[in-house]
Structures are given as C-alpha cells and as structure tokens.
Amino acid sequence: MQSAPADEPVRGGSQPLLHQRGGETQPFGTLKQLPIGLAHDTRMYACQRLNHVLADTQILHALYKKHHWLVRGATFYSLHLLLDKHAAEQLALVDVLAERIQSLGGVAVADPRHVAELTCVPRPPDGVEQVPVMLSRLLDAHERILTDARDAAARISAQGDEGSNDLLISEVVRTGEAQVWFLAEHLVDTPLVRV
C-alpha cells in the first residue's frame, strides 16, 4: 500500500476538510416547507415577529451581563448574583425563541451585527453607569419586549399559531414580568442602614 505525500490530504482519514466555502442554503426571511399544519403566511408572520423578540432578548441578555460585571455599591453582591441569574434566564429564552423560529421553517437571527440591526432596545453607553440607571435601562428593555411580545402573541394567535402564542406568553412574558418585579424592588428608596 502506497502512502500519500505529506502535503496531500488522506481520503477517508481523520484530517478535517478545512477552509470550505459555499453559499447560503436558506436566506434569512425565507421559509422551508415543514408539514406542521400552519399556512405559509402564518409561519412567515410568526417568524418575523419572533425574530424581533429574539433580537431584543439577545440584547437584553447582553445588557444583563454588562450590568452584572459593572454593578457597584452597597448592594453589589445581591445585584451581581441577581443580574447573572436573570441573564441565564434570558439566555434560555434566546434558545427557545430561536428553536421555535427554526421549527416553523424560518431562520433565527443569530449574528450580533444582524441582531443590532433588528433590535428596538437602545444602545447603552460603553462605560459604567450608576446602578439606578442600569436598572432603569433593564426595566425599559423589558417593557419594550413585553409590549411587543404581547402584541405578537395576540396577532399570531389570531392566525392560528397557538404554539408561538404559548411560547411568547408562558415563557417570554411570564419570565419578563417576574424579572421586572425583582428589578423594580431594587429602586424603592429605602435607607440601607437606618429605620
């Protein structure tokens, strides 16, 4: 048996086939046909709305991580842990939203640069803000997402897509409402050391 020269790949071997190129197999904003009992237009609309919620949720996750790293002051420890917990919950929502879009035959927004084009959540400054400003920024992002998610859920439900409606209400809205409650309570003006 003759061996291949050192610079020639071995066929059928364990050498990775590197530097592959090719075109998109499915462009963003298109659907592939899946036998799930929903009309094309219903699935297309649901994917569009879900992708906007997904983009905003990815930005909210990033805001939580930023503020988790940069929070300061007397409540540092509790907020540091809370913001990280909320970030993990938002990351879980990112995954279920993306998987729902894929299950409808769509393409989930994934690249951070594309996410930035779709989001309605304002960009924060690059530096550190005061803690109440950070929390207010998170609350504003939540309100934007909750408003959009409720509207999307109602309109998607009217078109017969109860799966997407359930995801938006049971997961996005309920998680967001609970997180808003926890954040807002940190903005109550209560003295920390005296009564």
N, C-alpha and C positions, 0 to 999 in steps of 0.2 A: 504494500500500500504506500502510495506516494503522499508525502505531506505537502500542504500548501505553502507557498513562500510566506515569509514573516509579515509582509505588508498586505497580504491578501486575506479577506475575511474567510473564515471557515464556515461552510454551509452546514446548517443543522447544528452548529455548535452553540456554545453559551455566550458568544460575543453579541452584545447589544447592537442593533442596527441604528446607529446614531445619525443625527442631522437630517431627519426626514422632513419633507416639505409636502404640502398639499393644500388644496382649497378647503373652504368650509363645507361640511356635509349637511348643515342646516343653518341658514342665515337667521339672525335674531329677528323676531317679529313674524316668523312663519310657524306653521303647524305641520306636524306629520299626522297622518291619519291613524287613530287608535280606536278600536271597537269598544268605546266606553258609554255609548248611548247618549252622547251630547252632540248637538249640532255644531258645525264648524264655527259659525258666528258666535255662538255661546262660548265655546272654548277660546276663541280668539280674544273676545272681550275680557273673559276671566284672566287670561294670561297677561293682557295689557295692564289690568288693574292690579293683579298680584305682583307684577314686576315693579310697579311703582311703590307698593307697600314693601316689597323686598328691598328695593334700593334705600328707602328711608330707614328700614330696620337695620340694614348694614351700617348706615351712617350712625344711627343711634347706638349700635354696638360699639363702634369706634369711639363715639363720644364718651360712653361709659368707661372704656378702657383708658382714654386720655385722662378723664377726671379721677379715675381710680389711682392713676400714677401720680397726679399732681395735686390732689386734695391736701389741705394743710389745716392746722389749728387744733383747738381743744377736742374736736370730735373726729380727729384724723382716723383713729383706729376703727371706730364703728363705721364711719363712712367709707373708708378704704375697703373694708370687708363687704359692706352692702353694695357698693358700686360694682365690685367684682362679681358678686352673686347675680346682680341684675344683668351684667354684661354676659354672663354664661347663659342666662335665660333668654336674652336677645339672640345670642348665637344659635341656640336651639331653634328659635323661631325662624332665623335665616334658613336653616336647613330644611325645616318642614315646608316653608313657603317655596323654596327652590324645587323641592321634590314634587310639590303639588303642580307647579308650572310644568315640570317635565312629564308628570303623569297625564296632563291634559294635551301633551304633544308639542308644547312650546319649548322655548329656550329661556332659561333663567338668566337674568342679568348677574354677572359674576365678576368681571374685571372692575377693579376700583375706579378706573378712569371713566368707564361707562356708567357705573353707579353714580358718580359725581354729576354726570350729565342729566340723570333722571330724577335725582332727589329734590325734594322741596324743603329739606331741612337746611337752614342757613349754616354756612361755614363759620366755625369759631375762630378766634384769633389763634395764632400759632403758639403764643406764650401762655402763661398761667393767669387765671382769673381768680377773683375772690370766691370763696366757697358758695355763698348765696347766689352768685351769678352763675356758677357752674350748675348748681341745682336748678335754677330757673331755666337755664338753657336746656337741660334734660327734660324738664316739665313741658317746655314749649315744643320740643321734638315729639314727645309723647302725644301731646294734644293734636298736633298735625297728623300723626299716624292714626290715632284713634278716630278722628273725624273722617279721614279718608277710608279707613278700614270699615267703619260702619256704613258709609255711603256705598262702598264697593260691595259689601255683603248684601245690602238690600237690593241693589241693581242686579247682582249676579244671581241672587235667589229668584228674582222675578223672571230670569231667563231659564230657570230650572236647574242651575248648578248648586245643589244643596251641599255637596262636598266642599266646595270652595267657601260657601257661606259659613259652614260649620267651622272650618279652619280659622276664618277671619274672626268670628265671634268667640268661639270656645277657646282659642289659643291666643291670637293677637290681641283682641280687645280685653279679655279677662286678665292676661298677663300684664298688659299695659296699665289697666286700671289699678291693679294691686301695686305695681311699681310706683305709679303716681302717688298713691296714698302714702307709701313709705317715704318717698322723697319730700312730699309736701309737709309732712310732720316735722322734718328737719328745718323747716323755715318758720316754724312757730317761734315768736320772740319770747323765749323763756330764759331767765337767768340760769347759768350753769351751776353756780356755787352758793347762791343765797335764795331764801324764800321771802 
